[in-house]
Amino acid sequence: SFTYIREILACSIVWFSIPYAVNRKPQKFFLIVLLATSFHNSALLFSLLYFIANKKFKLSDIYVCMLIA
């Protein structure tokens, strides 16, 4: 259905914002996220990546997050 197509399109658009999150360019990052949100509202959740993109995590922390998810 069109819902799945819109969600995949939003994920594809949001993928292009990852380098801007890593390089700390908030205007470009959030502009791309907003563009993706115009296709599917779930893309707005990706905006949280900006705040954790450069943080170092321990492997045990990652395992805990995966178990919770």
All heavy atoms as a GROMACS GRO file, in nm:
protein
  569
    1SER      N    1   0.083  -0.118   0.000
    1SER     CA    2   0.000   0.000   0.000
    1SER      C    3   0.088   0.125   0.000
    1SER      O    4   0.209   0.118   0.017
    1SER     CB    5  -0.094  -0.002   0.119
    1SER     OG    6  -0.026   0.029   0.237
    2PHE      N    7   0.025   0.238  -0.014
    2PHE     CA    8   0.099   0.364  -0.020
    2PHE      C    9   0.164   0.400   0.112
    2PHE      O   10   0.262   0.473   0.116
    2PHE     CB   11   0.008   0.478  -0.067
    2PHE     CG   12  -0.012   0.477  -0.216
    2PHE    CD1   13  -0.133   0.443  -0.271
    2PHE    CD2   14   0.093   0.510  -0.300
    2PHE    CE1   15  -0.150   0.441  -0.408
    2PHE    CE2   16   0.078   0.509  -0.438
    2PHE     CZ   17  -0.045   0.474  -0.492
    3THR      N   18   0.109   0.351   0.223
    3THR     CA   19   0.169   0.381   0.354
    3THR      C   20   0.310   0.327   0.362
    3THR      O   21   0.401   0.396   0.408
    3THR     CB   22   0.083   0.319   0.466
    3THR    OG1   23  -0.049   0.371   0.456
    3THR    CG2   24   0.141   0.352   0.601
    4TYR      N   25   0.330   0.205   0.318
    4TYR     CA   26   0.464   0.146   0.322
    4TYR      C   27   0.559   0.214   0.225
    4TYR      O   28   0.677   0.233   0.255
    4TYR     CB   29   0.457  -0.004   0.293
    4TYR     CG   30   0.372  -0.078   0.392
    4TYR    CD1   31   0.257  -0.145   0.352
    4TYR    CD2   32   0.405  -0.078   0.528
    4TYR    CE1   33   0.178  -0.212   0.443
    4TYR    CE2   34   0.327  -0.146   0.619
    4TYR     CZ   35   0.214  -0.212   0.577
    4TYR     OH   36   0.136  -0.276   0.668
    5ILE      N   37   0.509   0.252   0.111
    5ILE     CA   38   0.593   0.322   0.013
    5ILE      C   39   0.637   0.458   0.067
    5ILE      O   40   0.754   0.496   0.055
    5ILE     CB   41   0.517   0.338  -0.121
    5ILE    CG1   42   0.497   0.201  -0.185
    5ILE    CG2   43   0.593   0.429  -0.215
    5ILE    CD1   44   0.406   0.202  -0.307
    6ARG      N   45   0.544   0.530   0.132
    6ARG     CA   46   0.580   0.659   0.190
    6ARG      C   47   0.681   0.643   0.303
    6ARG      O   48   0.772   0.724   0.316
    6ARG     CB   49   0.454   0.730   0.243
    6ARG     CG   50   0.364   0.779   0.134
    6ARG     CD   51   0.246   0.859   0.185
    6ARG     NE   52   0.172   0.788   0.289
    6ARG     CZ   53   0.142   0.840   0.408
    6ARG    NH1   54   0.177   0.963   0.438
    6ARG    NH2   55   0.075   0.770   0.496
    7GLU      N   56   0.665   0.538   0.384
    7GLU     CA   57   0.759   0.516   0.493
    7GLU      C   58   0.899   0.484   0.441
    7GLU      O   59   0.998   0.536   0.492
    7GLU     CB   60   0.709   0.403   0.583
    7GLU     CG   61   0.791   0.385   0.707
    7GLU     CD   62   0.732   0.283   0.801
    7GLU    OE1   63   0.629   0.222   0.769
    7GLU    OE2   64   0.791   0.265   0.909
    8ILE      N   65   0.910   0.400   0.342
    8ILE     CA   66   1.040   0.366   0.283
    8ILE      C   67   1.102   0.488   0.215
    8ILE      O   68   1.222   0.511   0.225
    8ILE     CB   69   1.026   0.248   0.184
    8ILE    CG1   70   0.981   0.122   0.258
    8ILE    CG2   71   1.156   0.225   0.110
    8ILE    CD1   72   1.076   0.079   0.369
    9LEU      N   73   1.021   0.568   0.151
    9LEU     CA   74   1.071   0.690   0.088
    9LEU      C   75   1.125   0.786   0.194
    9LEU      O   76   1.232   0.846   0.177
    9LEU     CB   77   0.962   0.756   0.006
    9LEU     CG   78   1.002   0.879  -0.075
    9LEU    CD1   79   1.114   0.844  -0.173
    9LEU    CD2   80   0.883   0.934  -0.149
   10ALA      N   81   1.054   0.800   0.306
   10ALA     CA   82   1.100   0.885   0.415
   10ALA      C   83   1.231   0.832   0.474
   10ALA      O   84   1.322   0.909   0.504
   10ALA     CB   85   0.993   0.896   0.523
   11CYS      N   86   1.242   0.701   0.489
   11CYS     CA   87   1.367   0.641   0.540
   11CYS      C   88   1.483   0.667   0.444
   11CYS      O   89   1.595   0.694   0.487
   11CYS     CB   90   1.350   0.491   0.561
   11CYS     SG   91   1.248   0.448   0.701
   12SER      N   92   1.454   0.659   0.317
   12SER     CA   93   1.560   0.684   0.217
   12SER      C   94   1.606   0.830   0.222
   12SER      O   95   1.726   0.856   0.210
   12SER     CB   96   1.507   0.653   0.077
   12SER     OG   97   1.468   0.518   0.069
   13ILE      N   98   1.515   0.921   0.240
   13ILE     CA   99   1.551   1.062   0.247
   13ILE      C  100   1.630   1.090   0.373
   13ILE      O  101   1.732   1.160   0.372
   13ILE     CB  102   1.425   1.151   0.239
   13ILE    CG1  103   1.363   1.140   0.101
   13ILE    CG2  104   1.458   1.296   0.271
   13ILE    CD1  105   1.227   1.204   0.088
   14VAL      N  106   1.584   1.035   0.485
   14VAL     CA  107   1.649   1.057   0.614
   14VAL      C  108   1.792   1.002   0.615
   14VAL      O  109   1.880   1.054   0.683
   14VAL     CB  110   1.561   0.995   0.725
   14VAL    CG1  111   1.636   0.916   0.825
   14VAL    CG2  112   1.484   1.102   0.794
   15TRP      N  113   1.817   0.900   0.537
   15TRP     CA  114   1.950   0.839   0.529
   15TRP      C  115   2.054   0.944   0.486
   15TRP      O  116   2.169   0.939   0.530
   15TRP     CB  117   1.946   0.722   0.432
   15TRP     CG  118   2.070   0.640   0.434
   15TRP    CD1  119   2.173   0.647   0.345
   15TRP    CD2  120   2.105   0.540   0.528
   15TRP    NE1  121   2.269   0.555   0.378
   15TRP    CE2  122   2.230   0.488   0.491
   15TRP    CE3  123   2.041   0.488   0.641
   15TRP    CZ2  124   2.293   0.388   0.562
   15TRP    CZ3  125   2.105   0.387   0.711
   15TRP    CH2  126   2.230   0.339   0.671
   16PHE      N  127   2.014   1.038   0.403
   16PHE     CA  128   2.106   1.141   0.356
   16PHE      C  129   2.143   1.243   0.464
   16PHE      O  130   2.237   1.319   0.448
   16PHE     CB  131   2.048   1.215   0.235
   16PHE     CG  132   2.045   1.132   0.110
   16PHE    CD1  133   1.926   1.080   0.064
   16PHE    CD2  134   2.162   1.106   0.041
   16PHE    CE1  135   1.923   1.002  -0.051
   16PHE    CE2  136   2.161   1.029  -0.074
   16PHE     CZ  137   2.040   0.976  -0.119
   17SER      N  138   2.071   1.244   0.575
   17SER     CA  139   2.099   1.340   0.681
   17SER      C  140   2.204   1.291   0.780
   17SER      O  141   2.252   1.370   0.862
   17SER     CB  142   1.971   1.375   0.756
   17SER     OG  143   1.928   1.266   0.834
   18ILE      N  144   2.242   1.166   0.774
   18ILE     CA  145   2.337   1.110   0.872
   18ILE      C  146   2.472   1.183   0.871
   18ILE      O  147   2.523   1.218   0.978
   18ILE     CB  148   2.354   0.959   0.851
   18ILE    CG1  149   2.224   0.888   0.887
   18ILE    CG2  150   2.468   0.904   0.936
   18ILE    CD1  151   2.223   0.740   0.856
   19PRO      N  152   2.533   1.212   0.756
   19PRO     CA  153   2.660   1.284   0.761
   19PRO      C  154   2.649   1.422   0.826
   19PRO      O  155   2.743   1.467   0.891
   19PRO     CB  156   2.700   1.298   0.613
   19PRO     CG  157   2.625   1.194   0.542
   19PRO     CD  158   2.499   1.172   0.619
   20TYR      N  159   2.535   1.487   0.812
   20TYR     CA  160   2.517   1.618   0.874
   20TYR      C  161   2.504   1.607   1.026
   20TYR      O  162   2.541   1.698   1.098
   20TYR     CB  163   2.396   1.690   0.814
   20TYR     CG  164   2.413   1.714   0.666
   20TYR    CD1  165   2.327   1.658   0.573
   20TYR    CD2  166   2.517   1.792   0.619
   20TYR    CE1  167   2.342   1.679   0.438
   20TYR    CE2  168   2.534   1.815   0.483
   20TYR     CZ  169   2.446   1.758   0.393
   20TYR     OH  170   2.463   1.779   0.259
   21ALA      N  171   2.451   1.496   1.074
   21ALA     CA  172   2.444   1.474   1.219
   21ALA      C  173   2.583   1.449   1.275
   21ALA      O  174   2.619   1.501   1.381
   21ALA     CB  175   2.352   1.358   1.251
   22VAL      N  176   2.662   1.371   1.205
   22VAL     CA  177   2.796   1.339   1.251
   22VAL      C  178   2.886   1.462   1.248
   22VAL      O  179   2.965   1.486   1.340
   22VAL     CB  180   2.856   1.224   1.167
   22VAL    CG1  181   3.002   1.202   1.200
   22VAL    CG2  182   2.777   1.096   1.188
   23ASN      N  183   2.872   1.543   1.144
   23ASN     CA  184   2.954   1.664   1.129
   23ASN      C  185   2.897   1.786   1.200
   23ASN      O  186   2.950   1.895   1.186
   23ASN     CB  187   2.974   1.696   0.980
   23ASN     CG  188   3.053   1.589   0.911
   23ASN    OD1  189   3.140   1.527   0.970
   23ASN    ND2  190   3.021   1.564   0.785
   24ARG      N  191   2.787   1.767   1.273
   24ARG     CA  192   2.724   1.872   1.352
   24ARG      C  193   2.684   1.993   1.268
   24ARG      O  194   2.723   2.106   1.294
   24ARG     CB  195   2.813   1.917   1.467
   24ARG     CG  196   2.847   1.808   1.565
   24ARG     CD  197   2.724   1.736   1.600
   24ARG     NE  198   2.694   1.739   1.743
   24ARG     CZ  199   2.596   1.669   1.794
   24ARG    NH1  200   2.519   1.598   1.717
   24ARG    NH2  201   2.572   1.672   1.921
   25LYS      N  202   2.604   1.967   1.167
   25LYS     CA  203   2.545   2.074   1.085
   25LYS      C  204   2.394   2.068   1.103
   25LYS      O  205   2.323   2.004   1.025
   25LYS     CB  206   2.585   2.057   0.939
   25LYS     CG  207   2.734   2.071   0.919
   25LYS     CD  208   2.772   2.061   0.775
   25LYS     CE  209   2.924   2.079   0.762
   25LYS     NZ  210   2.968   2.070   0.625
   26PRO      N  211   2.343   2.135   1.207
   26PRO     CA  212   2.202   2.116   1.244
   26PRO      C  213   2.102   2.167   1.140
   26PRO      O  214   1.997   2.105   1.122
   26PRO     CB  215   2.187   2.192   1.375
   26PRO     CG  216   2.300   2.289   1.378
   26PRO     CD  217   2.411   2.226   1.299
   27GLN      N  218   2.132   2.277   1.072
   27GLN     CA  219   2.034   2.330   0.976
   27GLN      C  220   2.008   2.230   0.865
   27GLN      O  221   1.892   2.203   0.831
   27GLN     CB  222   2.082   2.463   0.915
   27GLN     CG  223   2.079   2.578   1.011
   27GLN     CD  224   2.213   2.597   1.082
   27GLN    OE1  225   2.309   2.524   1.055
   27GLN    NE2  226   2.219   2.694   1.172
   28LYS      N  227   2.114   2.177   0.807
   28LYS     CA  228   2.097   2.082   0.697
   28LYS      C  229   2.034   1.952   0.746
   28LYS      O  230   1.947   1.896   0.680
   28LYS     CB  231   2.232   2.055   0.631
   28LYS     CG  232   2.286   2.174   0.556
   28LYS     CD  233   2.417   2.144   0.490
   28LYS     CE  234   2.470   2.267   0.418
   28LYS     NZ  235   2.596   2.241   0.351
   29PHE      N  236   2.076   1.907   0.864
   29PHE     CA  237   2.022   1.782   0.919
   29PHE      C  238   1.871   1.793   0.940
   29PHE      O  239   1.794   1.710   0.891
   29PHE     CB  240   2.090   1.747   1.052
   29PHE     CG  241   2.029   1.629   1.121
   29PHE    CD1  242   2.059   1.501   1.080
   29PHE    CD2  243   1.941   1.646   1.225
   29PHE    CE1  244   2.002   1.392   1.142
   29PHE    CE2  245   1.883   1.539   1.288
   29PHE     CZ  246   1.914   1.410   1.248
   30PHE      N  247   1.828   1.897   1.011
   30PHE     CA  248   1.686   1.910   1.042
   30PHE      C  249   1.603   1.946   0.920
   30PHE      O  250   1.484   1.911   0.913
   30PHE     CB  251   1.664   2.009   1.157
   30PHE     CG  252   1.710   1.955   1.289
   30PHE    CD1  253   1.820   2.007   1.353
   30PHE    CD2  254   1.643   1.849   1.348
   30PHE    CE1  255   1.862   1.956   1.474
   30PHE    CE2  256   1.684   1.797   1.470
   30PHE     CZ  257   1.794   1.851   1.533
   31LEU      N  258   1.661   2.012   0.824
   31LEU     CA  259   1.589   2.040   0.699
   31LEU      C  260   1.558   1.910   0.625
   31LEU      O  261   1.445   1.891   0.577
   31LEU     CB  262   1.671   2.134   0.611
   31LEU     CG  263   1.604   2.180   0.483
   31LEU    CD1  264   1.484   2.268   0.516
   31LEU    CD2  265   1.702   2.255   0.396
   32ILE      N  266   1.654   1.820   0.618
   32ILE     CA  267   1.631   1.692   0.552
   32ILE      C  268   1.530   1.608   0.630
   32ILE      O  269   1.443   1.543   0.571
   32ILE     CB  270   1.764   1.617   0.532
   32ILE    CG1  271   1.851   1.693   0.432
   32ILE    CG2  272   1.740   1.475   0.484
   32ILE    CD1  273   1.991   1.638   0.418
   33VAL      N  274   1.540   1.611   0.763
   33VAL     CA  275   1.443   1.537   0.845
   33VAL      C  276   1.302   1.592   0.825
   33VAL      O  277   1.206   1.515   0.815
   33VAL     CB  278   1.485   1.538   0.994
   33VAL    CG1  279   1.374   1.484   1.082
   33VAL    CG2  280   1.612   1.458   1.014
   34LEU      N  281   1.289   1.723   0.818
   34LEU     CA  282   1.157   1.781   0.792
   34LEU      C  283   1.104   1.744   0.654
   34LEU      O  284   0.984   1.722   0.637
   34LEU     CB  285   1.162   1.933   0.808
   34LEU     CG  286   1.170   1.983   0.951
   34LEU    CD1  287   1.186   2.135   0.952
   34LEU    CD2  288   1.048   1.942   1.029
   35LEU      N  289   1.193   1.738   0.557
   35LEU     CA  290   1.152   1.693   0.424
   35LEU      C  291   1.100   1.550   0.430
   35LEU      O  292   0.996   1.518   0.372
   35LEU     CB  293   1.269   1.705   0.325
   35LEU     CG  294   1.243   1.652   0.185
   35LEU    CD1  295   1.140   1.738   0.113
   35LEU    CD2  296   1.372   1.644   0.106
   36ALA      N  297   1.171   1.464   0.500
   36ALA     CA  298   1.128   1.325   0.514
   36ALA      C  299   0.997   1.315   0.592
   36ALA      O  300   0.912   1.231   0.562
   36ALA     CB  301   1.237   1.243   0.582
   37THR      N  302   0.979   1.403   0.690
   37THR     CA  303   0.856   1.403   0.769
   37THR      C  304   0.736   1.442   0.684
   37THR      O  305   0.624   1.400   0.712
   37THR     CB  306   0.871   1.498   0.889
   37THR    OG1  307   0.984   1.456   0.966
   37THR    CG2  308   0.749   1.495   0.978
   38SER      N  309   0.759   1.517   0.579
   38SER     CA  310   0.649   1.553   0.490
   38SER      C  311   0.595   1.430   0.415
   38SER      O  312   0.482   1.431   0.369
   38SER     CB  313   0.690   1.662   0.391
   38SER     OG  314   0.782   1.612   0.297
   39PHE      N  315   0.676   1.325   0.406
   39PHE     CA  316   0.630   1.201   0.344
   39PHE      C  317   0.567   1.107   0.446
   39PHE      O  318   0.468   1.040   0.417
   39PHE     CB  319   0.746   1.129   0.274
   39PHE     CG  320   0.788   1.195   0.148
   39PHE    CD1  321   0.892   1.287   0.147
   39PHE    CD2  322   0.724   1.169   0.028
   39PHE    CE1  323   0.930   1.350   0.031
   39PHE    CE2  324   0.762   1.231  -0.089
   39PHE     CZ  325   0.866   1.323  -0.088
   40HIS      N  326   0.629   1.097   0.566
   40HIS     CA  327   0.576   1.008   0.669
   40HIS      C  328   0.615   1.063   0.805
   40HIS      O  329   0.731   1.097   0.828
   40HIS     CB  330   0.631   0.865   0.651
   40HIS     CG  331   0.548   0.762   0.717
   40HIS    ND1  332   0.564   0.729   0.848
   40HIS    CD2  333   0.448   0.683   0.670
   40HIS    CE1  334   0.477   0.634   0.880
   40HIS    NE2  335   0.405   0.605   0.773
   41ASN      N  336   0.520   1.071   0.895
   41ASN     CA  337   0.542   1.132   1.026
   41ASN      C  338   0.643   1.057   1.112
   41ASN      O  339   0.705   1.116   1.201
   41ASN     CB  340   0.411   1.144   1.102
   41ASN     CG  341   0.319   1.246   1.042
   41ASN    OD1  342   0.364   1.337   0.974
   41ASN    ND2  343   0.191   1.233   1.066
   42SER      N  344   0.663   0.931   1.088
   42SER     CA  345   0.758   0.853   1.169
   42SER      C  346   0.902   0.900   1.149
   42SER      O  347   0.987   0.873   1.233
   42SER     CB  348   0.747   0.704   1.136
   42SER     OG  349   0.784   0.680   1.002
   43ALA      N  350   0.930   0.971   1.043
   43ALA     CA  351   1.065   1.022   1.018
   43ALA      C  352   1.105   1.126   1.121
   43ALA      O  353   1.224   1.149   1.144
   43ALA     CB  354   1.075   1.080   0.877
   44LEU      N  355   1.009   1.185   1.188
   44LEU     CA  356   1.038   1.284   1.290
   44LEU      C  357   1.114   1.223   1.408
   44LEU      O  358   1.194   1.290   1.472
   44LEU     CB  359   0.908   1.348   1.339
   44LEU     CG  360   0.921   1.469   1.430
   44LEU    CD1  361   0.997   1.580   1.358
   44LEU    CD2  362   0.784   1.518   1.471
   45LEU      N  363   1.094   1.096   1.432
   45LEU     CA  364   1.167   1.027   1.539
   45LEU      C  365   1.317   1.025   1.513
   45LEU      O  366   1.396   1.017   1.606
   45LEU     CB  367   1.116   0.885   1.555
   45LEU     CG  368   0.975   0.870   1.608
   45LEU    CD1  369   0.931   0.725   1.602
   45LEU    CD2  370   0.966   0.922   1.749
   46PHE      N  371   1.354   1.033   1.388
   46PHE     CA  372   1.496   1.029   1.352
   46PHE      C  373   1.569   1.154   1.396
   46PHE      O  374   1.692   1.154   1.406
   46PHE     CB  375   1.509   1.012   1.200
   46PHE     CG  376   1.644   0.967   1.156
   46PHE    CD1  377   1.682   0.836   1.171
   46PHE    CD2  378   1.733   1.057   1.102
   46PHE    CE1  379   1.807   0.793   1.132
   46PHE    CE2  380   1.859   1.016   1.061
   46PHE     CZ  381   1.896   0.883   1.076
   47SER      N  382   1.497   1.260   1.429
   47SER     CA  383   1.562   1.383   1.473
   47SER      C  384   1.639   1.363   1.604
   47SER      O  385   1.730   1.438   1.634
   47SER     CB  386   1.460   1.494   1.489
   47SER     OG  387   1.367   1.461   1.589
   48LEU      N  388   1.606   1.260   1.680
   48LEU     CA  389   1.679   1.230   1.803
   48LEU      C  390   1.822   1.186   1.775
   48LEU      O  391   1.908   1.196   1.863
   48LEU     CB  392   1.605   1.122   1.882
   48LEU     CG  393   1.465   1.158   1.928
   48LEU    CD1  394   1.399   1.037   1.992
   48LEU    CD2  395   1.468   1.275   2.023
   49LEU      N  396   1.848   1.138   1.655
   49LEU     CA  397   1.982   1.093   1.620
   49LEU      C  398   2.084   1.206   1.630
   49LEU      O  399   2.199   1.181   1.664
   49LEU     CB  400   1.985   1.036   1.478
   49LEU     CG  401   2.123   0.994   1.428
   49LEU    CD1  402   2.161   0.861   1.491
   49LEU    CD2  403   2.126   0.986   1.279
   50TYR      N  404   2.042   1.327   1.605
   50TYR     CA  405   2.136   1.440   1.609
   50TYR      C  406   2.202   1.453   1.745
   50TYR      O  407   2.318   1.488   1.755
   50TYR     CB  408   2.064   1.570   1.573
   50TYR     CG  409   2.158   1.687   1.566
   50TYR    CD1  410   2.236   1.707   1.454
   50TYR    CD2  411   2.170   1.776   1.672
   50TYR    CE1  412   2.325   1.813   1.447
   50TYR    CE2  413   2.257   1.882   1.666
   50TYR     CZ  414   2.334   1.900   1.553
   50TYR     OH  415   2.422   2.005   1.547
   51PHE      N  416   2.128   1.422   1.850
   51PHE     CA  417   2.179   1.441   1.986
   51PHE      C  418   2.264   1.324   2.035
   51PHE      O  419   2.333   1.336   2.136
   51PHE     CB  420   2.062   1.466   2.081
   51PHE     CG  421   1.980   1.584   2.038
   51PHE    CD1  422   1.856   1.567   1.981
   51PHE    CD2  423   2.030   1.712   2.052
   51PHE    CE1  424   1.781   1.675   1.941
   51PHE    CE2  425   1.957   1.822   2.011
   51PHE     CZ  426   1.832   1.803   1.955
   52ILE      N  427   2.261   1.210   1.964
   52ILE     CA  428   2.341   1.095   2.007
   52ILE      C  429   2.442   1.050   1.902
   52ILE      O  430   2.511   0.951   1.921
   52ILE     CB  431   2.252   0.976   2.046
   52ILE    CG1  432   2.169   0.928   1.929
   52ILE    CG2  433   2.167   1.010   2.166
   52ILE    CD1  434   2.096   0.799   1.954
   53ALA      N  435   2.455   1.124   1.794
   53ALA     CA  436   2.538   1.080   1.682
   53ALA      C  437   2.686   1.071   1.716
   53ALA      O  438   2.756   0.983   1.668
   53ALA     CB  439   2.520   1.172   1.562
   54ASN      N  440   2.737   1.159   1.798
   54ASN     CA  441   2.880   1.160   1.829
   54ASN      C  442   2.912   1.102   1.965
   54ASN      O  443   3.026   1.110   2.009
   54ASN     CB  444   2.935   1.303   1.821
   54ASN     CG  445   2.945   1.350   1.679
   54ASN    OD1  446   2.954   1.269   1.587
   54ASN    ND2  447   2.942   1.480   1.659
   55LYS      N  448   2.816   1.046   2.032
   55LYS     CA  449   2.839   0.991   2.165
   55LYS      C  450   2.894   0.849   2.153
   55LYS      O  451   2.848   0.770   2.071
   55LYS     CB  452   2.708   0.989   2.243
   55LYS     CG  453   2.724   0.949   2.385
   55LYS     CD  454   2.596   0.963   2.461
   55LYS     CE  455   2.623   0.917   2.603
   55LYS     NZ  456   2.508   0.927   2.687
   56LYS      N  457   2.993   0.818   2.234
   56LYS     CA  458   3.052   0.684   2.237
   56LYS      C  459   2.974   0.599   2.337
   56LYS      O  460   2.951   0.640   2.450
   56LYS     CB  461   3.199   0.689   2.279
   56LYS     CG  462   3.286   0.765   2.183
   56LYS     CD  463   3.306   0.687   2.057
   56LYS     CE  464   3.401   0.764   1.966
   56LYS     NZ  465   3.422   0.698   1.841
   57PHE      N  466   2.934   0.480   2.294
   57PHE     CA  467   2.860   0.389   2.379
   57PHE      C  468   2.943   0.265   2.407
   57PHE      O  469   3.018   0.218   2.321
   57PHE     CB  470   2.729   0.347   2.312
   57PHE     CG  471   2.631   0.458   2.298
   57PHE    CD1  472   2.617   0.525   2.178
   57PHE    CD2  473   2.553   0.495   2.405
   57PHE    CE1  474   2.527   0.628   2.165
   57PHE    CE2  475   2.461   0.599   2.393
   57PHE     CZ  476   2.448   0.665   2.273
   58LYS      N  477   2.926   0.212   2.526
   58LYS     CA  478   2.988   0.083   2.558
   58LYS      C  479   2.907  -0.026   2.491
   58LYS      O  480   2.786  -0.011   2.468
   58LYS     CB  481   2.988   0.060   2.709
   58LYS     CG  482   3.077   0.155   2.786
   58LYS     CD  483   3.077   0.113   2.931
   58LYS     CE  484   3.033   0.231   3.013
   58LYS     NZ  485   3.010   0.201   3.152
   59LEU      N  486   2.972  -0.136   2.465
   59LEU     CA  487   2.904  -0.248   2.400
   59LEU      C  488   2.789  -0.299   2.488
   59LEU      O  489   2.682  -0.335   2.436
   59LEU     CB  490   3.003  -0.360   2.371
   59LEU     CG  491   2.955  -0.473   2.282
   59LEU    CD1  492   2.908  -0.420   2.148
   59LEU    CD2  493   3.065  -0.575   2.261
   60SER      N  494   2.807  -0.298   2.618
   60SER     CA  495   2.700  -0.345   2.707
   60SER      C  496   2.578  -0.253   2.701
   60SER      O  497   2.465  -0.299   2.710
   60SER     CB  498   2.752  -0.355   2.851
   60SER     OG  499   2.794  -0.228   2.897
   61ASP      N  500   2.601  -0.122   2.684
   61ASP     CA  501   2.489  -0.029   2.670
   61ASP      C  502   2.410  -0.057   2.542
   61ASP      O  503   2.287  -0.048   2.541
   61ASP     CB  504   2.538   0.115   2.668
   61ASP     CG  505   2.598   0.159   2.800
   61ASP    OD1  506   2.567   0.096   2.903
   61ASP    OD2  507   2.677   0.256   2.800
   62ILE      N  508   2.480  -0.089   2.437
   62ILE     CA  509   2.414  -0.121   2.310
   62ILE      C  510   2.331  -0.248   2.324
   62ILE      O  511   2.218  -0.256   2.275
   62ILE     CB  512   2.518  -0.133   2.197
   62ILE    CG1  513   2.582   0.004   2.174
   62ILE    CG2  514   2.452  -0.184   2.069
   62ILE    CD1  515   2.699   0.000   2.079
   63TYR      N  516   2.384  -0.348   2.392
   63TYR     CA  517   2.310  -0.472   2.414
   63TYR      C  518   2.184  -0.448   2.494
   63TYR      O  519   2.079  -0.502   2.462
   63TYR     CB  520   2.397  -0.576   2.485
   63TYR     CG  521   2.503  -0.638   2.398
   63TYR    CD1  522   2.623  -0.678   2.451
   63TYR    CD2  523   2.484  -0.656   2.260
   63TYR    CE1  524   2.723  -0.735   2.374
   63TYR    CE2  525   2.582  -0.712   2.182
   63TYR     CZ  526   2.700  -0.752   2.239
   63TYR     OH  527   2.798  -0.809   2.160
   64VAL      N  528   2.191  -0.364   2.596
   64VAL     CA  529   2.074  -0.333   2.677
   64VAL      C  530   1.968  -0.264   2.592
   64VAL      O  531   1.849  -0.297   2.600
   64VAL     CB  532   2.113  -0.248   2.800
   64VAL    CG1  533   1.991  -0.192   2.870
   64VAL    CG2  534   2.197  -0.329   2.896
   65CYS      N  535   2.009  -0.168   2.511
   65CYS     CA  536   1.913  -0.099   2.423
   65CYS      C  537   1.849  -0.194   2.325
   65CYS      O  538   1.728  -0.184   2.298
   65CYS     CB  539   1.983   0.015   2.349
   65CYS     SG  540   2.021   0.156   2.453
   66MET      N  541   1.926  -0.285   2.271
   66MET     CA  542   1.870  -0.382   2.176
   66MET      C  543   1.771  -0.475   2.245
   66MET      O  544   1.668  -0.511   2.186
   66MET     CB  545   1.984  -0.463   2.111
   66MET     CG  546   2.072  -0.380   2.021
   66MET     SD  547   1.983  -0.308   1.883
   66MET     CE  548   1.968  -0.450   1.779
   67LEU      N  549   1.801  -0.515   2.368
   67LEU     CA  550   1.708  -0.601   2.440
   67LEU      C  551   1.578  -0.528   2.471
   67LEU      O  552   1.469  -0.587   2.460
   67LEU     CB  553   1.772  -0.650   2.570
   67LEU     CG  554   1.876  -0.760   2.555
   67LEU    CD1  555   1.944  -0.788   2.688
   67LEU    CD2  556   1.811  -0.887   2.502
   68ILE      N  557   1.587  -0.401   2.507
   68ILE     CA  558   1.468  -0.323   2.537
   68ILE      C  559   1.385  -0.302   2.409
   68ILE      O  560   1.263  -0.311   2.412
   68ILE     CB  561   1.506  -0.188   2.601
   68ILE    CG1  562   1.560  -0.214   2.741
   68ILE    CG2  563   1.385  -0.095   2.606
   68ILE    CD1  564   1.619  -0.091   2.806
   69ALA      N  565   1.454  -0.277   2.300
   69ALA     CA  566   1.384  -0.254   2.173
   69ALA      C  567   1.317  -0.381   2.126
   69ALA      O  568   1.212  -0.380   2.067
   69ALA     CB  569   1.481  -0.202   2.068
   0.00000   0.00000   0.00000
